């Protein structure tokens, strides 16, 4: 089967995976989606249980990247998923929290966040795609980040030949550790800039630059073209499907579930990419009962899944789980394209209304499917902290501020439904990335600088301090510029040495 990719806003678009990955976003502003979702059987899953993570990744990628040769896929997965890049041989670690409930620890990579699972392989996917297409251009990666994607992308692309990466983050919307990770980034081909605004402003600015034909022409004249490391790029999203397939195979192998027995998946999410990957895994054949979407105080997704009305016209909150401080969830467009029967006119209508009016409402048919597939809940900072403390006191397990949102929402779901299905909770970041908030939650003193807080958390949690975070203490700040959100195009041109 040859796999091609369509645009959510123009179903007549038909490109290979290499084209979709290299381009990042369709020229009409839509997101690339597979023309069909490939199937995996229970027999396949049983066999995957005996494999390494890299071997499982090869199997899944071979379903989606049909224009890649086997050797090209092996090159990508073997260079990404190894003990040089991850501090766990399993890559994605499963921790048994309590009866029938598992933490899927996705933060054992170089930047201590789940984004490493995709962004360690994306540079290989992207450069391989560019070579296959014989682009002959430098690829400029533009990234908007709410904290974790930026660092993971910078680390993945630093000094990769024929690439340049520029990252925008909200000046007051990331943790101190996240900011230090980005502003000290090494590499001759990297640039980092804060904007006065929130993540949605950064994301909208990046999308506007991507879809501006005049800017694209200017880049082409200078031997460059844009691509993306955000989850709008299929090459970012596809690797996330793998860890859900891998996790189910591992649970079967460990006899934690019987082959074919469904599981629940709980995901703390803002941009909807991580939970959408779980949806794709389910549609491929992984037995999933319920996808549980967990939001913080910025609960636009909770309201949408429960009502069918997406309304970003609401107060924006800066929370202790900053990577979820998002009101425009880009990957929802992919899901809705599938749920509305791949009707691109409907998608253009809904997302046109989102851009012009800030809201849209889906059909009753789509509302029903949303309710069948997903459960959604949210919690505020106080509830998040209480959850961190509860887990710490009861299970001696220390989780970060995003994972705690997922645990709290799962607890609410279980109390409401009585559902005792085996459940996997996506643990998306190391607690060390949010040391102050975690220490505050468990009742420890937080009157210290960021790195003293890391030491205090080590004493409290008994977890080893990730070497990459410990090394930040003595690194010099390389990037300190803050710009108005309307000057993002100017920054890109200045960084690339292009005259406006």
C-alpha positions, 0 to 999 in steps of 0.5 A: 500500500502506498501512503499519501497525504491530503490537506485538511483544507483541500482534499485534492492535495496528494503528496508523499510523506517526504513532501509532507514532512519537508513542507511542514504545512500545506500551502492552503494553511491546512495540515497534512493527514494520511489518506488512510489509517493503516491497520495493525493486527493483534498478532502484530502487537504480540510480535512487537512485544518481543522487540526493542523500541527502535524495532517497534518504531521501524514497524509503525513508520513502515506503515506511514512512510511508504516512500522511504526505503527500509534502510532509510527508516532504519537510519532514522530510528536507529540514530534517534532511539538509542542509549546515547539519546535516552537514559532508559533502555526502554526509551519510553518507561512504564512505571506502575503507580497503583493497581491497574494504573501506569505512568508512561514516562516520556521524559527520559530524553535529552531535554526531559520532556515528551517532545524528545520522543519525536524531536530526536527523530525529526531531523533525520526524517526531515533531512532524509526527506529533503535528500529524497526530494533533491530540494537543494535548499537550506531548510529553515525550521520555525517553531512556536513553543509553550516551553518544551517543544522549543528546547527539544527542537533546538537540541534535535536540530543543532548543527544539522547541516543545511538547516536553520532553526528559529524558536519563538516563546512567550516571554512570561509563559515558560518556566525558569528552567525552560527559559534557561534551556532555550536561551543557553542553547548551543549550535551555530544554526540556532536562534531563540527569541521571546515575544510579548504575548502568549503561546497562541500569539507565537503560534499564529505568527509562525503560521502566518509566516508559513502561509505567506507566499511573498515570504516563501518566494523571498526565501526561495530567492535566497536558497531557503524554504520553511518547514516546521518542528511543531506538531503541525508537521506530520513528521512530529506527530507520527513518532508520537503514535509509536509510543502508544503502540509500543506501550500496549505491546509492552503491557501485553508482554508483561502480562499486565493486560491480555492481548485484545483487552482495552486500555484507557489513555490519559493525556495532559494536552494543550495543542491536542497533538499528543492525544491525537496520536493516541487516537491514531493508534486506536484507529490502527488497531490498538485496543483503547477504551477511552481517550481522556483529555486533561486540561488545566485552567485553560480548559477550551478543549474540555468545554469543546469535547463536552459541548461541541462548541470551540470558543477561544474568546475567554480569559487566558491563564498563566499556570504552573503547567505552562506547556498547556497554556494554549487556547488554539489547539492546532491538531484538533483540525486533523481530528475534525477532518476525519470525524466530519468525513474528510469534508474540507469545505466544512473544515475551512468553514469552522476554522475560518470562523475560528480565525474571524470570530474566535468560535465555531460549533460542530455538527451533532454527528461530530459531537456524538463521536467526540463523546464516544471516543473522548472524556474531557476534564480540567483542574486549576493550579490548586487542584494540580498541587494537591494532586502532586502532594497526594501522589507523593505522600501515598505512592512516594512518586514525584510527578511534574505539574502537567502529569498531575493534571492528567492524574487529577482528571483521571481520578475524577473520571474514575470516580464519576464512571467507576471504570476500572479499565487498565489505564496508562497516564502520559507523563510528559515532563520530568519534575525537575523542569518545574522544581519550584512548583513541585516543591511548593506542592509537597510543602517544601521551602522554595526560597532559593534560585532555580538550581538550588531548588533542583537540589532540594527536589533531589533530596525530596524525590530521591530521583537522580538529577538529569545531567542535561539540567544540571549542566545548565547552571554554568551555561551563558545566556546566548539569546536575550532578545524580546520582540513585539508579536508583530515583528516576528517576520522581521526577526526571521529575516534578520536572523537569516540575513535577508533584507526586507 
